[in-house]
Amino acid sequence: MLHLVDSAASPAVSQTDEETHRLAHVRRYEILDTPPEVAFDRITAMAADLFDAPIAIISFLDRDRLWFKSHHGLDETEVRWGQGTALSTMQTMIRSEFGPGFFASAPLTTHGGHDLGTLCVIDHEPRQADEQQLRHLATLAALVVDRLELRLTARRAAARAEILASEIDHRAMNSLQLIASLLHLQSRAVQAPETSQQLTIAANRVLAVARVHRNFSADETAERVPILAYLRRLCGELADSLAIEIHVEGSESSVPTKQILAIGLVVNELTTNAKKHGAEPIKVTFKQGTPGHYELCVLDEGKGLPEGFTLDEEREGAGLGIKVVKALVAQLEGHLLATANPAGRGACFTVIFPYETVEADAIARLQG
């Protein structure tokens, strides 16, 4: 890091409204102290090649430093000084730092006329630059500003999309809860007990979809979601809703977002079923099972599976819940097993489904 502390060479500039406004524009682009980016490094490489010079820098003027976003041919990342200074004075200071050689620069000026920094080319040997080279340098500086504007536009678009998605989620949640409330009201209005029960079950399933979506919506913009963190949020809400004790255990894995809703609905159905037919506490586990597959289990400590129990949907007394779970498991391209709880008393429902090849390869390399 270069330090320029000569107060005579760097006269202080009072923080006028104009300078404060300029600094606000620099910060508006959120470029300071960001990692290197290929697009900016290509521009400095082109600038250096244009002048056949060893050094080219894209720099931004902060309150007490000149920070280098890209520094082709130079290890330094910034120049600091004791007090604030004007951009024109900074160019003189940078030039003096590298001796009496060659220095050419073009300001990074926004469409609103605010100077953010410079694109400069430096050589230790003196030389002359022609008008065409200087025009090309100004064009490259304009490309830097265009890149900044594109970044700003993309960031604003992402923020608007996030707000819109949040609003859509909120409205969808309200609609689901309204439908569930109407179904509950209808269940109390009908006379036939069986019809009333089915309406109540339907209302609870609508609420389950709302619950699963609510716990998923915070992560839906990501390509993959940490599954244990998601299951703990979901099961915490389920435990409060069903007034039961639910433990979540296993190894954290990054699961594709497209699988999360199906996984959440499977857990909701199997946990609700365990509450109805089993006994507390209920345990939900998630881990990497057989090679290339995840293993999701819901276990209870109740009486266990009835004699002759199968997952055949055609068997007498087969409930809608198992049909729903099997349909969701099919979406995951997996299969469902029902066994005794290996820890002792109770039942265990296991869903085994494949994970993506890219993750399977990564895990295999780690294990190897």
ROLUM-989955 format. One record per residue: chain; residue number from 1; x, y, z of N, C-alpha, C in turn. Coordinates in pm, whole numbers, plus 50000, padded with zeros to 5 digits. Example, Ala and Ser with C-alpha at 12.3 -4.5 7.8 and 13.67 -1.06 7.14 Angstrom:
R   chain     n     n.X     n.Y     n.Z    ca.X    ca.Y    ca.Z     c.X     c.Y     c.Z
R       A     1   51319   49431   50780   51230   49550   50780   51320   49670   50780
R       A     2   51285   49775   50708   51367   49894   50714   51290   50003   50787
//
This chain:
R   chain     n     n.X     n.Y     n.Z    ca.X    ca.Y    ca.Z     c.X     c.Y     c.Z
R       A     1   50085   49881   50000   50000   50000   50000   50088   50124   50000
R       A     2   50058   50220   49912   50134   50343   49904   50078   50444   50002
R       A     3   50166   50520   50068   50123   50623   50162   50174   50758   50116
R       A     4   50084   50853   50100   50121   50989   50065   50074   51079   50177
R       A     5   50167   51132   50254   50128   51206   50375   50182   51347   50377
R       A     6   50243   51393   50268   50299   51528   50261   50185   51628   50251
R       A     7   50160   51702   50359   50047   51794   50360   50064   51904   50258
R       A     8   50189   51939   50223   50209   52043   50123   50168   51995   49985
R       A     9   50190   51864   49961   50155   51809   49830   50009   51770   49822
R       A    10   49940   51761   49937   49800   51718   49938   49716   51814   50020
R       A    11   49687   51934   49965   49611   52033   50039   49473   51983   50072
R       A    12   49432   52012   50196   49301   51966   50240   49191   52037   50163
R       A    13   49087   51962   50131   48970   52019   50064   48855   52017   50162
R       A    14   48796   52130   50189   48683   52135   50282   48569   52052   50226
R       A    15   48497   51985   50315   48389   51896   50272   48268   51980   50231
R       A    16   48279   52038   50112   48169   52116   50057   48054   52023   50020
R       A    17   47940   52084   49988   47826   52004   49944   47860   51924   49819
R       A    18   47941   51983   49730   47977   51915   49607   48060   51791   49634
R       A    19   48160   51802   49723   48244   51687   49755   48165   51579   49829
R       A    20   48080   51622   49922   47995   51526   49993   47905   51453   49895
R       A    21   47852   51526   49798   47765   51466   49696   47844   51366   49611
R       A    22   47971   51402   49577   48054   51312   49497   48083   51183   49572
R       A    23   48116   51196   49701   48143   51077   49782   48019   50989   49793
R       A    24   47903   51052   49802   47778   50975   49807   47760   50895   49678
R       A    25   47800   50953   49564   47788   50881   49438   47887   50765   49431
R       A    26   48007   50784   49484   48103   50673   49486   48045   50556   49566
R       A    27   47991   50586   49681   47935   50481   49766   47807   50422   49708
R       A    28   47738   50501   49629   47613   50454   49566   47639   50332   49478
R       A    29   47754   50327   49415   47785   50216   49325   47836   50093   49401
R       A    30   47863   50105   49531   47906   49992   49615   48023   49918   49550
R       A    31   48122   49995   49505   48237   49937   49437   48359   49928   49527
R       A    32   48371   50016   49626   48489   50020   49712   48508   49889   49788
R       A    33   48633   49841   49789   48672   49721   49864   48603   49594   49816
R       A    34   48557   49593   49691   48500   49470   49633   48613   49385   49574
R       A    35   48591   49255   49559   48697   49167   49505   48728   49201   49359
R       A    36   48842   49154   49309   48874   49174   49167   48766   49113   49077
R       A    37   48746   49175   48962   48649   49126   48865   48714   49122   48728
R       A    38   48685   49015   48655   48749   48993   48526   48722   49108   48430
R       A    39   48599   49160   48429   48563   49266   48335   48652   49389   48351
R       A    40   48678   49429   48475   48764   49546   48500   48910   49514   48471
R       A    41   48953   49392   48505   49092   49354   48478   49120   49350   48328
R       A    42   49022   49314   48248   49041   49313   48103   49059   49455   48051
R       A    43   48987   49549   48110   48999   49688   48065   49138   49744   48095
R       A    44   49190   49717   48215   49326   49766   48246   49430   49698   48158
R       A    45   49408   49569   48129   49501   49499   48041   49498   49560   47901
R       A    46   49381   49595   47852   49368   49658   47721   49434   49796   47720
R       A    47   49414   49871   47831   49474   50004   47839   49626   49996   47837
R       A    48   49681   49903   47913   49827   49886   47916   49879   49846   47778
R       A    49   49808   49757   47712   49849   49711   47579   49839   49825   47477
R       A    50   49736   49909   47492   49715   50021   47401   49835   50115   47400
R       A    51   49894   50138   47517   50007   50230   47528   50141   50158   47537
R       A    52   50136   50023   47530   50257   49943   47547   50328   49983   47676
R       A    53   50247   49992   47784   50297   50036   47915   50283   49922   48014
R       A    54   50365   49919   48119   50361   49807   48215   50248   49817   48317
R       A    55   50194   49937   48340   50098   49954   48450   49973   50026   48400
R       A    56   49857   49975   48444   49729   50043   48420   49643   50023   48544
R       A    57   49572   50128   48585   49497   50125   48711   49357   50182   48691
R       A    58   49256   50113   48744   49122   50170   48762   49111   50205   48909
R       A    59   49097   50334   48939   49096   50377   49079   48973   50460   49108
R       A    60   48932   50456   49236   48816   50533   49282   48859   50618   49401
R       A    61   48821   50744   49397   48862   50839   49500   48766   50837   49617
R       A    62   48815   50789   49732   48738   50787   49856   48773   50912   49937
R       A    63   48726   50918   50060   48750   51037   50141   48897   51056   50174
R       A    64   48968   50948   50203   49107   50961   50246   49201   50867   50172
R       A    65   49161   50823   50053   49244   50728   49979   49201   50723   49833
R       A    66   49288   50669   49751   49255   50633   49614   49263   50481   49607
R       A    67   49148   50416   49591   49142   50270   49597   49143   50212   49457
R       A    68   49225   50105   49436   49241   50046   49303   49147   49925   49287
R       A    69   49050   49939   49199   48963   49826   49168   49038   49723   49084
R       A    70   49119   49773   48990   49203   49685   48908   49339   49751   48895
R       A    71   49446   49672   48911   49581   49729   48910   49674   49638   48830
R       A    72   49665   49647   48700   49746   49566   48608   49893   49605   48620
R       A    73   49977   49508   48648   50120   49532   48657   50165   49597   48786
R       A    74   50080   49597   48887   50111   49662   49015   50054   49581   49129
R       A    75   50133   49565   49236   50086   49490   49352   50004   49576   49448
R       A    76   50027   49706   49448   49958   49794   49542   49807   49795   49514
R       A    77   49729   49814   49619   49583   49816   49605   49521   49951   49635
R       A    78   49599   50045   49691   49543   50177   49720   49655   50275   49754
R       A    79   49621   50402   49749   49707   50509   49796   49633   50582   49906
R       A    80   49698   50599   50020   49636   50672   50132   49713   50802   50158
R       A    81   49643   50898   50216   49707   51024   50252   49646   51076   50381
R       A    82   49705   51181   50434   49660   51232   50563   49528   51303   50559
R       A    83   49500   51377   50451   49378   51454   50442   49321   51440   50303
R       A    84   49194   51480   50290   49127   51470   50161   49194   51557   50057
R       A    85   49176   51521   49929   49237   51599   49821   49152   51589   49697
R       A    86   49169   51680   49606   49091   51682   49485   49141   51577   49387
R       A    87   49054   51538   49293   49090   51436   49196   49207   51481   49109
R       A    88   49206   51607   49065   49316   51657   48981   49449   51653   49055
R       A    89   49447   51687   49185   49569   51681   49265   49615   51537   49284
R       A    90   49519   51444   49297   49554   51303   49313   49629   51251   49191
R       A    91   49587   51294   49071   49656   51250   48950   49803   51294   48953
R       A    92   49827   51416   48999   49963   51467   49011   50042   51386   49112
R       A    93   49977   51350   49223   50043   51272   49329   50079   51132   49281
R       A    94   49987   51067   49210   50015   50934   49155   50130   50941   49055
R       A    95   50124   51044   48974   50229   51061   48873   50366   51077   48939
R       A    96   50371   51159   49044   50499   51182   49111   50550   51058   49182
R       A    97   50458   50968   49220   50498   50846   49291   50581   50755   49202
R       A    98   50561   50765   49070   50630   50674   48978   50740   50745   48899
R       A    99   50783   50860   48948   50898   50927   48886   50859   51009   48764
R       A   100   50960   51053   48689   50937   51146   48578   50899   51076   48449
R       A   101   50843   50955   48458   50811   50879   48337   50683   50925   48271
R       A   102   50608   50827   48215   50488   50854   48137   50364   50833   48222
R       A   103   50266   50922   48207   50140   50910   48280   50028   50966   48191
R       A   104   49925   50881   48167   49806   50927   48093   49684   50878   48169
R       A   105   49583   50963   48175   49463   50924   48251   49338   50978   48186
R       A   106   49226   50908   48217   49094   50953   48174   49002   50943   48295
R       A   107   48923   51046   48323   48837   51042   48442   48721   50944   48423
R       A   108   48679   50885   48536   48560   50800   48538   48443   50891   48576
R       A   109   48380   50947   48476   48276   51046   48497   48139   50987   48468
R       A   110   48047   50999   48563   47912   50945   48545   47833   51031   48447
R       A   111   47719   50979   48406   47634   51055   48314   47585   51184   48379
R       A   112   47584   51186   48512   47543   51307   48583   47658   51404   48606
R       A   113   47777   51370   48556   47890   51461   48567   47971   51448   48693
R       A   114   47958   51339   48765   48033   51319   48890   48158   51237   48862
R       A   115   48275   51289   48904   48401   51219   48887   48420   51119   49002
R       A   116   48429   50991   48966   48443   50886   49067   48589   50845   49087
R       A   117   48671   50861   48985   48810   50819   48991   48873   50833   48855
R       A   118   48970   50746   48824   49041   50755   48696   49076   50616   48643
R       A   119   49094   50612   48512   49163   50501   48447   49295   50559   48398
R       A   120   49407   50510   48450   49536   50569   48413   49633   50461   48367
R       A   121   49728   50507   48287   49834   50421   48235   49967   50485   48275
R       A   122   50061   50403   48323   50186   50455   48379   50305   50377   48324
R       A   123   50412   50449   48295   50538   50386   48257   50652   50466   48322
R       A   124   50757   50399   48359   50871   50467   48420   50954   50542   48316
R       A   125   50938   50504   48189   51012   50569   48082   50927   50679   48018
R       A   126   50986   50796   47993   50909   50903   47928   50873   50868   47784
R       A   127   50762   50920   47738   50716   50894   47602   50606   50994   47568
R       A   128   50558   50990   47445   50448   51075   47402   50328   50987   47364
R       A   129   50208   51035   47394   50086   50966   47353   50019   51045   47242
R       A   130   49967   50975   47140   49898   51046   47032   49750   51062   47065
R       A   131   49682   51142   46985   49541   51173   47012   49453   51050   47004
R       A   132   49485   50959   46913   49403   50838   46899   49412   50751   47025
R       A   133   49531   50737   47080   49547   50660   47204   49467   50721   47318
R       A   134   49470   50854   47327   49396   50921   47436   49246   50906   47417
R       A   135   49200   50908   47290   49057   50886   47266   49018   50744   47306
R       A   136   49102   50648   47273   49074   50508   47311   49072   50493   47463
R       A   137   49163   50562   47531   49166   50555   47678   49037   50612   47736
R       A   138   48988   50722   47679   48862   50780   47726   48746   50684   47701
R       A   139   48752   50613   47588   48647   50514   47559   48649   50400   47661
R       A   140   48769   50353   47696   48781   50248   47798   48731   50297   47933
R       A   141   48759   50424   47966   48708   50480   48092   48556   50483   48091
R       A   142   48497   50517   47975   48350   50516   47963   48295   50376   47980
R       A   143   48369   50275   47932   48325   50136   47951   48325   50099   48099
R       A   144   48422   50149   48175   48423   50124   48320   48296   50180   48383
R       A   145   48260   50305   48345   48140   50366   48400   48016   50289   48356
R       A   146   48012   50246   48231   47898   50166   48183   47884   50039   48265
R       A   147   47999   49977   48297   47997   49855   48379   47939   49884   48517
R       A   148   47977   49997   48574   47923   50037   48704   47773   50057   48697
R       A   149   47726   50120   48590   47583   50145   48574   47507   50013   48559
R       A   150   47566   49919   48485   47502   49787   48470   47491   49716   48604
R       A   151   47597   49724   48685   47594   49664   48819   47484   49725   48903
R       A   152   47474   49859   48897   47374   49929   48976   47233   49893   48930
R       A   153   47213   49886   48799   47082   49849   48744   47044   49707   48784
R       A   154   47141   49616   48776   47114   49476   48813   47079   49464   48960
R       A   155   47151   49540   49045   47125   49535   49188   46986   49589   49220
R       A   156   46949   49697   49153   46815   49753   49175   46706   49659   49126
R       A   157   46731   49595   49010   46633   49499   48958   46616   49382   49052
R       A   158   46728   49335   49109   46721   49224   49204   46644   49264   49329
R       A   159   46666   49387   49376   46594   49436   49494   46444   49445   49466
R       A   160   46409   49496   49346   46266   49505   49311   46205   49366   49300
R       A   161   46280   49272   49239   46229   49136   49225   46207   49071   49362
R       A   162   46298   49100   49455   46285   49043   49590   46161   49100   49660
R       A   163   46139   49230   49644   46021   49292   49704   45894   49235   49643
R       A   164   45894   49220   49509   45778   49164   49440   45752   49021   49483
R       A   165   45860   48941   49492   45844   48802   49535   45789   48795   49677
R       A   166   45838   48883   49763   45790   48886   49901   45642   48921   49906
R       A   167   45601   49016   49822   45460   49056   49819   45373   48942   49766
R       A   168   45421   48874   49661   45346   48760   49607   45334   48650   49711
R       A   169   45445   48621   49782   45442   48521   49887   45341   48558   49995
R       A   170   45343   48685   50033   45251   48731   50138   45106   48712   50095
R       A   171   45077   48748   49972   44939   48734   49923   44900   48587   49909
R       A   172   44997   48504   49861   44969   48361   49849   44940   48300   49986
R       A   173   45020   48340   50087   44999   48290   50222   44862   48330   50274
R       A   174   44825   48457   50253   44694   48503   50298   44582   48427   50230
R       A   175   44599   48399   50100   44496   48326   50026   44482   48183   50078
R       A   176   44595   48118   50104   44591   47981   50156   44524   47977   50294
R       A   177   44558   48073   50378   44497   48077   50511   44349   48107   50504
R       A   178   44309   48192   50408   44166   48220   50390   44092   48096   50345
R       A   179   44149   48022   50250   44085   47897   50205   44072   47799   50320
R       A   180   44176   47785   50400   44171   47694   50515   44062   47737   50613
R       A   181   44049   47866   50637   43946   47916   50729   43806   47886   50675
R       A   182   43788   47904   50545   43658   47875   50484   43624   47726   50493
R       A   183   43725   47642   50473   43701   47498   50485   43666   47459   50628
R       A   184   43733   47521   50726   43699   47494   50866   43557   47538   50898
R       A   185   43519   47653   50848   43382   47701   50869   43280   47606   50806
R       A   186   43312   47561   50684   43222   47469   50615   43212   47336   50689
R       A   187   43323   47292   50748   43321   47164   50821   43229   47171   50942
R       A   188   43221   47289   51003   43132   47303   51119   42986   47321   51078
R       A   189   42965   47360   50952   42828   47386   50907   42757   47261   50857
R       A   190   42832   47163   50806   42768   47043   50751   42723   46951   50864
R       A   191   42622   46870   50834   42564   46781   50935   42633   46645   50940
R       A   192   42676   46595   50823   42734   46461   50817   42873   46462   50880
R       A   193   42896   46380   50984   43026   46379   51052   43142   46345   50958
R       A   194   43121   46250   50867   43230   46210   50778   43270   46325   50685
R       A   195   43168   46395   50633   43197   46510   50546   43269   46619   50622
R       A   196   43225   46643   50745   43290   46744   50829   43436   46709   50853
R       A   197   43462   46582   50878   43599   46539   50903   43687   46557   50780
R       A   198   43633   46524   50662   43710   46539   50540   43741   46686   50510
R       A   199   43645   46775   50539   43669   46918   50519   43777   46969   50615
R       A   200   43775   46918   50737   43878   46957   50834   44015   46909   50789
R       A   201   44021   46786   50737   44147   46733   50687   44197   46817   50570
R       A   202   44105   46855   50481   44143   46939   50366   44196   47074   50413
R       A   203   44130   47133   50514   44175   47262   50567   44314   47250   50626
R       A   204   44339   47142   50698   44471   47122   50758   44579   47103   50652
R       A   205   44544   47040   50540   44642   47022   50434   44674   47154   50365
R       A   206   44574   47238   50350   44600   47371   50293   44692   47449   50386
R       A   207   44667   47441   50517   44755   47508   50613   44896   47449   50609
R       A   208   44905   47319   50583   45037   47255   50574   45116   47311   50456
R       A   209   45047   47329   50343   45114   47387   50226   45162   47528   50260
R       A   210   45077   47605   50329   45116   47741   50368   45236   47738   50462
R       A   211   45237   47646   50556   45347   47636   50652   45479   47600   50583
R       A   212   45472   47501   50495   45592   47457   50424   45645   47570   50336
R       A   213   45554   47640   50269   45596   47750   50181   45656   47865   50261
R       A   214   45597   47895   50376   45648   48006   50458   45791   47979   50503
R       A   215   45820   47858   50542   45955   47824   50588   46053   47811   50472
R       A   216   46001   47793   50352   46087   47780   50234   46114   47914   50168
R       A   217   46019   48009   50178   46026   48132   50099   46152   48213   50128
R       A   218   46207   48204   50248   46329   48280   50281   46449   48233   50200
R       A   219   46446   48107   50149   46561   48051   50079   46536   48028   49930
R       A   220   46416   48064   49880   46379   48019   49747   46460   48085   49635
R       A   221   46529   48196   49661   46610   48258   49557   46743   48186   49538
R       A   222   46781   48101   49633   46907   48027   49623   46884   47900   49542
R       A   223   46991   47850   49480   46980   47727   49403   46973   47605   49493
R       A   224   47036   47613   49611   47036   47502   49705   47009   47555   49845
R       A   225   46953   47471   49930   46911   47512   50064   46971   47416   50167
R       A   226   47027   47468   50278   47072   47380   50387   46951   47309   50448
R       A   227   46945   47178   50433   46822   47105   50463   46793   47096   50613
R       A   228   46895   47076   50696   46868   47064   50840   46815   47194   50898
R       A   229   46871   47305   50854   46822   47435   50902   46676   47454   50863
R       A   230   46643   47414   50740   46504   47424   50694   46412   47333   50775
R       A   231   46453   47207   50795   46370   47112   50869   46349   47157   51014
R       A   232   46450   47218   51073   46435   47265   51213   46333   47378   51221
R       A   233   46335   47468   51122   46234   47574   51120   46095   47516   51103
R       A   234   46082   47427   51006   45952   47367   50976   45900   47285   51094
R       A   235   45985   47200   51151   45941   47112   51260   45916   47190   51389
R       A   236   45985   47301   51407   45956   47386   51521   45814   47440   51513
R       A   237   45773   47481   51393   45637   47531   51375   45536   47417   51385
R       A   238   45572   47301   51331   45484   47183   51340   45463   47142   51486
R       A   239   45570   47144   51564   45561   47106   51705   45465   47197   51780
R       A   240   45470   47327   51751   45378   47420   51816   45236   47397   51770
R       A   241   45218   47370   51641   45084   47352   51586   45018   47224   51636
R       A   242   45097   47116   51642   45042   46986   51682   45054   46959   51831
R       A   243   45122   47052   51902   45144   47036   52046   45216   46904   52076
R       A   244   45325   46880   52004   45404   46758   52024   45551   46795   52029
R       A   245   45632   46696   52069   45777   46714   52074   45840   46651   51950
R       A   246   45915   46731   51875   45979   46683   51752   46128   46714   51759
R       A   247   46211   46611   51737   46356   46628   51733   46404   46613   51589
R       A   248   46493   46701   51548   46553   46694   51414   46701   46664   51429
R       A   249   46746   46558   51362   46885   46517   51371   46938   46483   51232
R       A   250   47071   46471   51221   47130   46428   51096   47252   46509   51058
R       A   251   47291   46499   50933   47406   46571   50881   47358   46674   50780
R       A   252   47413   46795   50791   47370   46903   50703   47409   46874   50559
R       A   253   47317   46898   50469   47343   46882   50327   47276   46996   50252
R       A   254   47331   47028   50137   47276   47133   50053   47187   47068   49948
R       A   255   47056   47088   49962   46959   47021   49876   46907   47118   49770
R       A   256   46888   47073   49646   46834   47161   49542   46700   47223   49585
R       A   257   46684   47350   49558   46564   47423   49598   46438   47358   49542
R       A   258   46447   47304   49422   46329   47245   49359   46276   47124   49437
R       A   259   46357   47065   49526   46313   46949   49603   46254   46987   49740
R       A   260   46272   47112   49780   46240   47149   49918   46091   47139   49950
R       A   261   46006   47188   49861   45862   47184   49891   45812   47041   49907
R       A   262   45856   46953   49819   45815   46812   49830   45864   46752   49961
R       A   263   45990   46779   49997   46044   46726   50124   45964   46779   50242
R       A   264   45935   46910   50242   45860   46968   50352   45721   46910   50367
R       A   265   45652   46887   50255   45517   46830   50260   45520   46685   50305
R       A   266   45624   46611   50264   45639   46472   50312   45656   46471   50464
R       A   267   45743   46556   50516   45764   46563   50661   45636   46602   50732
R       A   268   45563   46698   50676   45436   46740   50738   45338   46624   50746
R       A   269   45322   46549   50635   45226   46437   50632   45267   46327   50728
R       A   270   45396   46288   50723   45441   46176   50807   45441   46214   50955
R       A   271   45474   46338   50986   45472   46382   51126   45329   46389   51179
R       A   272   45238   46442   51098   45097   46446   51138   45043   46305   51158
R       A   273   45082   46214   51070   45039   46075   51083   45098   46011   51208
R       A   274   45225   46043   51239   45288   45989   51361   45218   46042   51485
R       A   275   45176   46166   51483   45102   46224   51595   44969   46150   51616
R       A   276   44906   46114   51504   44775   46049   51509   44784   45903   51555
R       A   277   44885   45830   51506   44891   45686   51531   45005   45644   51624
R       A   278   45102   45733   51647   45217   45694   51726   45219   45759   51862
R       A   279   45338   45787   51911   45354   45849   52042   45480   45934   52039
R       A   280   45484   46031   52126   45599   46121   52133   45716   46054   52205
R       A   281   45837   46108   52187   45869   46215   52092   45881   46162   51951
R       A   282   45858   46250   51854   45876   46215   51712   46013   46263   51668
R       A   283   46081   46181   51593   46216   46217   51547   46216   46225   51394
R       A   284   46278   46330   51342   46298   46347   51198   46448   46347   51173
R       A   285   46495   46257   51089   46639   46251   51059   46663   46267   50910
R       A   286   46777   46324   50878   46815   46340   50736   46965   46314   50726
R       A   287   47003   46231   50631   47145   46200   50614   47170   46148   50473
R       A   288   47297   46134   50439   47336   46069   50314   47335   45919   50341
R       A   289   47251   45849   50266   47236   45706   50289   47324   45625   50196
R       A   290   47263   45538   50118   47338   45458   50022   47403   45552   49921
R       A   291   47512   45510   49858   47583   45599   49765   47489   45667   49665
R       A   292   47499   45800   49660   47420   45876   49565   47278   45905   49610
R       A   293   47245   45876   49736   47107   45894   49782   47100   45962   49920
R       A   294   46994   46040   49938   46960   46094   50068   46863   45998   50137
R       A   295   46859   46006   50270   46766   45924   50347   46696   46012   50451
R       A   296   46566   46024   50437   46482   46102   50527   46393   46006   50606
R       A   297   46396   46016   50738   46317   45926   50823   46230   46006   50920
R       A   298   46109   45955   50943   46022   46007   51049   45988   45888   51139
R       A   299   46028   45899   51268   46012   45787   51361   45926   45830   51479
R       A   300   45845   45737   51528   45768   45763   51650   45792   45649   51749
R       A   301   45737   45663   51870   45755   45561   51974   45620   45505   52018
R       A   302   45529   45489   51921   45396   45437   51951   45391   45285   51950
R       A   303   45275   45232   51913   45255   45086   51915   45320   45017   51797
R       A   304   45365   45094   51700   45426   45032   51583   45323   45007   51474
R       A   305   45370   44953   51363   45282   44928   51249   45188   44812   51281
R       A   306   45061   44821   51239   44968   44711   51263   45009   44586   51186
R       A   307   44969   44473   51235   45004   44347   51170   44952   44346   51027
R       A   308   45037   44305   50935   44997   44297   50795   45000   44430   50722
R       A   309   45056   44535   50785   45058   44668   50723   45146   44668   50598
R       A   310   45098   44729   50491   45178   44749   50370   45151   44891   50319
R       A   311   45234   44933   50228   45217   45064   50167   45132   45058   50041
R       A   312   45069   44945   50017   44983   44927   49900   44861   45018   49913
R       A   313   44841   45105   49815   44729   45199   49821   44595   45131   49806
R       A   314   44595   45006   49758   44469   44936   49736   44422   44859   49858
R       A   315   44507   44852   49961   44468   44774   50078   44351   44839   50149
R       A   316   44277   44760   50219   44161   44811   50292   44206   44908   50402
R       A   317   44143   45021   50407   44174   45121   50510   44291   45210   50475
R       A   318   44345   45197   50352   44457   45283   50312   44410   45428   50311
R       A   319   44482   45516   50379   44440   45656   50391   44493   45743   50279
R       A   320   44434   45863   50267   44476   45959   50168   44619   46007   50196
R       A   321   44656   46010   50326   44788   46060   50363   44900   45983   50295
R       A   322   44890   45849   50295   44994   45766   50233   44997   45790   50082
R       A   323   44880   45809   50023   44875   45837   49879   44945   45970   49847
R       A   324   44921   46069   49932   44985   46198   49913   45137   46185   49926
R       A   325   45181   46113   50030   45325   46095   50051   45388   46023   49933
R       A   326   45324   45918   49885   45381   45842   49774   45390   45927   49647
R       A   327   45290   46014   49627   45294   46104   49511   45411   46202   49523
R       A   328   45433   46253   49644   45544   46346   49666   45679   46276   49652
R       A   329   45688   46154   49702   45811   46076   49689   45842   46049   49541
R       A   330   45737   46025   49463   45756   46005   49319   45815   46130   49254
R       A   331   45774   46249   49302   45832   46373   49251   45982   46380   49279
R       A   332   46022   46323   49391   46164   46320   49428   46239   46206   49360
R       A   333   46167   46126   49280   46224   46009   49212   46281   45911   49315
R       A   334   46213   45900   49428   46259   45811   49534   46160   45700   49562
R       A   335   46178   45633   49676   46083   45530   49717   46063   45537   49868
R       A   336   45949   45486   49913   45905   45495   50053   45909   45357   50117
R       A   337   45963   45351   50239   45966   45226   50317   45896   45248   50450
R       A   338   45829   45144   50500   45767   45147   50632   45816   45027   50711
R       A   339   45884   45054   50824   45942   44947   50905   45920   44979   51053
R       A   340   45961   44885   51137   45961   44912   51280   46071   45012   51313
R       A   341   46052   45086   51418   46154   45180   51464   46277   45100   51506
R       A   342   46392   45121   51441   46511   45040   51475   46561   45065   51617
R       A   343   46518   45175   51677   46562   45206   51813   46478   45134   51917
R       A   344   46371   45065   51872   46285   44995   51967   46139   45009   51932
R       A   345   46060   45059   52025   45916   45070   52008   45881   45177   51903
R       A   346   45777   45149   51823   45728   45249   51730   45750   45213   51585
R       A   347   45718   45311   51497   45727   45291   51352   45829   45387   51292
R       A   348   45874   45350   51173   45972   45433   51101   45932   45438   50954
R       A   349   45909   45557   50903   45884   45576   50760   46008   45643   50699
R       A   350   46060   45578   50596   46185   45623   50535   46163   45657   50388
R       A   351   46214   45773   50349   46212   45815   50209   46356   45818   50160
R       A   352   46384   45744   50054   46517   45740   49996   46508   45798   49855
R       A   353   46587   45901   49828   46581   45964   49695   46720   46010   49654
R       A   354   46746   46015   49524   46881   46046   49474   46914   46194   49486
R       A   355   47043   46224   49503   47087   46363   49493   47164   46379   49362
R       A   356   47193   46504   49329   47251   46534   49199   47390   46475   49184
R       A   357   47425   46440   49061   47554   46378   49032   47670   46467   49074
R       A   358   47654   46601   49054   47764   46691   49089   47796   46684   49237
R       A   359   47692   46670   49323   47717   46661   49465   47770   46522   49500
R       A   360   47721   46419   49431   47770   46285   49457   47919   46276   49428
R       A   361   47963   46341   49318   48105   46340   49285   48187   46412   49390
R       A   362   48134   46524   49440   48207   46602   49540   48223   46522   49670
R       A   363   48116   46454   49710   48120   46373   49833   48217   46257   49814
R       A   364   48216   46194   49697   48306   46083   49672   48452   46126   49680
R       A   365   48481   46250   49630   48619   46300   49638   48660   46324   49783
R       A   366   48566   46376   49863   48598   46401   50004   48623   46271   50078
R       A   367   48539   46170   50048   48553   46043   50118   48677   45966   50071
R       A   368   48717   45995   49945   48834   45926   49891   48963   45984   49942
//
